[in-house]
């Protein structure tokens, strides 16, 4: 008899005992001690057998492919055995399912609604945001402080770290507390300074409007860091808006404009002497559940609109409305970044800008880098184990 194995590297606490297993033609109907009923189809249960013959115990990855199981598979016995769901299959295979794992993956309506309700929710914000601020030494040394920072970054999309060393390259140390850095054509770490031969408007002294970085890529970087090494120049304040808050407000106030920005693609272009990046995509992207998942915006990197004749007026109306909303005081958080401080924010959510500054009034030197959002989410899950 195959014995139950650990399904993956996570733990699944037993929320409720299994009370009864009822064998039906194409499924096993489980009744839990709290009265909930969860049906599990035979194919689903066999597909998710956690035994050592079906899941490699070292990697915890599945080796079974369901196509190798009889399409007309049936269960010949199902019972509660020492708290586990134990199933005997036609063909001789046996499976045991841990009640914690089974409850966590049950797909009855109540269980699925429960999981959706427990899904981390973005905390939308406006100009009144109480900025989440963290200490560099604590984040570098204490796993719990690191986790609290990353949770704030996931849920709010904008954080600040203080007490960061101001030596060039120090940014890489804290970025690596999450994961590896994503390199771009601007390098691993890029220097944000005014320079005569600028290959981006970011490397000038004039006003930089609200935008996401690298909207010209198939996948925009998930996280952006900006670390202040020196900031003696007049002006140059950082400006942030919650793109998700603006998109959801637009969805309520002007659903036609919202739908247009979700459905009509816009091309973004980033070209210099050595590269030419282009991406055609909507400004607002939704996830599989219809929630706002990404904002793609940088007016200075936008190509001419290319839309059907009948849609062009609507696209311009929607685009103008979105840009106008980013300029409304109710959404804008304005802060000056001082030496030894850094911003870390969700680049696919939080739009950022910079006021013009006077390079003759003093030096201004920031360093930046990118990390993909997947790395943030993975690091959180590992820390939470």
N, C-alpha and C positions, 0 to 999 in steps of 0.2 A: 504493500500500500504506500503510495506517495504521501509524504507528510507536508504540512503547510510550510511555506517559506516566506521570508520577508519580501513583500511585493516590490518595495523600492527603499530608498534611503530615508524616507520620512517615517514618522511615527503617527499612528492613528489611534488615539485613546478610545477606549470603549465607552461610547456615549450611552448605549442602551443594550440590554441583553436580547439575544434572539429567543423568542418564545415558542415559535412553531414554524415548521416548513411543510407546505402543502404542494404535492407533486401534481402538476397539470400536464396536458398534452405537449405544450411547447414552452412551458416556463415553470419555474418554482416560485411559489408565492410565499414570501416570508412575512410573518407577523412578529413585530417587535413588542417588547414588554410594555412600552408606552402606548400600544394600540395602533401605531402606524403600520400600514401594509405596503410592502415593496415587492412588486413582481420583478423577477429576473429571467429573461429568456435563456433557453438552453445554450444557444450560440454565444450569447454574451458571457455567461458563466464559464463555458469551456474556453473561450477566447482569453479569459482573464485568470485561468488557473495559475496559481503562484508556485507550483511544485518545481523541484529542481530539474525535471525533464522539460518544463515549459519556459522557465525563467533561469538564466544563467546567474548563479548565486554571487559571482564576483562583481559583475557589472550591474546586476539587477535589471538587465534588459531582456526583453522577450526573445525567445528562440522559436517558439511555436508560431506558425502561420496558419490562420484559420482555414485557409483553402485546403490544408492537409487533413482537416477533420471532416468526417462524413457530414454532408449538408443536411442529412436527415437524422442527425445525432439525436438521441433521446436519453433522458435520465431514467435509470431504473430504480433508484433509491435516493431519497433525500431525508436527512435527519439532523437534529441538533446533537452534536457529540462533544462533550466537555466544553460547551460554549461556542464551538465552531459550527459552521454549516458544512456538513459532510455530504458529498454527492458521489454516487457510483454511476458511471456512464456506460451506455451500450458500447461494446468494444473492449471493456475491461479497465479503462482509466478511472482513477479516483481523484477527487479534488477536495481540499479543505479551505474554507474561507474564513479569515479572521473577522469577527463582528465589527471591530472598529473600522477596518478597511472597507467592509461591505457597506456599512452605513454611510461612510464618507463618499461612496461612489454610487449609491442608490439613485435610480433615475425616475422614480415616481414623482408626480407633480409636486408634492409637498417637499420632498427632499431637494429637488432641483430649485424650487423657490427659496428654500432655506440657504442653499449655497450661493445663489445670486445675491441674497440679502447680506451675506457675510463677506462678499467680495469687497476688497478695499475700495473706498470711494474717494474720488478727488475732492479736496476741500476748496471750493471756489472762493476767490478773494477779489478785493478791490483796493482802493487807496487806503482803507482803514486796516489793512493787514498788519497783524503783530508779527513782524519778521522773525522767522525761526533762526536764532543765532547760536553757534556752537563754538566750543573752545578747541583750538588746534591740538594741544597736548592731550586732552581727554580723548578726542577722536582717534589720535594716533596710538594711544596706549590701552584704552579700555574698550573691549568688544561691545559692552552695553551702550556706551556713548556713541560708538560707531553705528550701532543699530538704530538708535534714536535719530541720529542725523539722517540716515538713509530712509527711514520711514517718513520723516518730514519732507525729504526731497521727493519721495514717491507721491505723497498725498497732497502736498502744497505746490510743488514744482519750483520753489524758490527758497534758497537758504543762503546764509552767510557764515563763514568761518573766520574767527579772529585769532590773533596771536601767531600767524603764519610767518616763518622766517622770510626775510626779504631778499635772500640770495637768489640769483637766477637759477632756475632748475628745481627750486624747492617745491614747486607745484607738483612735480611728478611723484613725490613721496606720498602726498595725501591722495592723489588720483589712484595710485596703486593700492590704496586701502580698499578700493572697490574692485578694480580689475586692471587689465591692460588698457593702454591708451590707443584710441583709434587714430591712425595717421591719415593725413589728407595731403593735398598738394601744397598746403601751407606748412607742412612739417608735423612732427610729433608734438612739440611745444611750439607755439607761434607767438611772436612778439607783436604786441599792439602798440605801435608808435607812429607818429607822423613822420612820413618820409617822402622825398621828392619823387622816387620811382615806384610809387604805390601800385600794387596789383589788385587792390581792393579798396573801396571807400572807407573800410575800417581803419586803414593805415593813413588817414588824412586827419586834419584838425577840424573839419567842418561837421555840422550836425549830421548824425546818422539816425534815420527814422526807425521806428519799431519794425523788427524783422526776426525771422529765425535764420540761423546759420545753415549754409549749404542746402538751400531748397532745390538746388540744381542737381542733387544726387538722388538716386533711386530710393535710398533710405537716408533721411536726414539724421545727423548724430542725435542720440537721445539726450545726453548730458553735455553741458558746456561749463567749463571752469574759466573764470577770469580772476587772476591774482594780481594785486597791486604791489609793485615793487617800489614805485615812486610816483607821486602825484602832487607836484608843486604848481601846476598850471592853473590859471583861472578858468572856471567852467568845467565842462566834461562830466557833468553829473550823469549817473546811470539812471535809466528809466525802464520800468518793467510794467507789463500788463499781463493778466491771466487770459491767454487766448481762449481757454475753455469757457471762462466766465463770459467773455464777449460773444463767443459763438452761441452759447446757450441763451444769452439775453436776446441776441438777434433771432434765434429760433422762436422765441416768445413774441417779440415785438414786430418781426417782419419775416414770417415763415417762407414767403416766396423768395426773398433775398437769401435766406439761409439755404434753401434747397438749391438755388442757383450755384452757390459757392461750393456745395457738396457734389454737384453733378456736372458742371461745366469745367473742363480742364483748362489750365493756364500753363504756358511754358515759361520756365525760369532758365536763365542762361548765365554762366560764369565763364568768361573767356579772358585770356591774357596771351602773352607772347608764346607760351609753351603748352597751354591746355585749353580745352573747349568743352565744358560740361553743360548738358541740357536735360531738362526733365519736364515732361508734360503730366500734370496731375492737378486735381482740385485743390483749392485753398483749404477747405475743411474736409477731413477724412473721418469717417465713422467706423467703429468696430463692428463685430458680428452681431452685437446686441443693439446697435443703433445709437450708441453713445459717442460723443465727440472724442476722438482718439489722437488727432494730430492737426496742427495748424502749419501750413506751408506759406510763408509770406516773406518777401523782400522786394519792395517796389523797385529798388535800384538794380535788381537782377532779373526783372521781368521783361519778357519779350512782348511784341505786339499781340493783342488778343486775336485768337483765331477761333471764331465760333460761327454757327449758322446765322444768317442775316437776321432771322426773326428772334434770335436769342441775344444778339449783341446789345441792344438797349437794356435788357434785364441784367446782363452781366455787368455792364458799367454801373447801373444803379446799385447793384448788390456790392460791388467792389468799393465804390465810393462810400457806401454806408458803413462797411466794415472798417475802412481806413479812418473815417470820421469818428467812429466809436473808440478806436485806439487813442484818439486825441482828447477824449472826454476826461475831465479831471476825476470823475468818479471811479475810473478804472486804473489810473496811473499812480504808481509808487515811484517816487524820485528820491534817490540817495546818492551821496558822494562816497566813493570807495577810497579808503585811506590806506597808506602803506601797511603791510602785514595783514590785510583783510582780503578775502576772496569771495566772489559769488560762485555758487554752483546751482544751476537751474536746469529744468527740463526744456531742452531746446525745441522740442516738438510741441510744446504747450505754452511756455512763457516767452512772449516776445520781448526783446530787449532793444534799447536805443541809447544814444549818447548825445548830450548837448554839445554844441560846438565849444572848443576851448582855444585859448591863445597860447600857441607854442613858444612865443617870445617871453611869456610871463613865468615860465618854469618848465622843468622836465616832467614828462608823463610817460611812464613805462608800465604796461601790463603784460603778463604772459597768460596764454590760454591753451586749452587742450579739450579734446572730446573723448567721451566714453559712450558706448551704445547703451540704450535703456535696458536691453536684455541682461547686461552685466549687473546693473543695479538690482534688478528683480531677483536674479540668481543669488547674489550676495546676501540679500535680505533673507531668502529662504534658508540658506546655509546657516546664517547666524541664528535664525529662529529655531533650529533643530534642538 
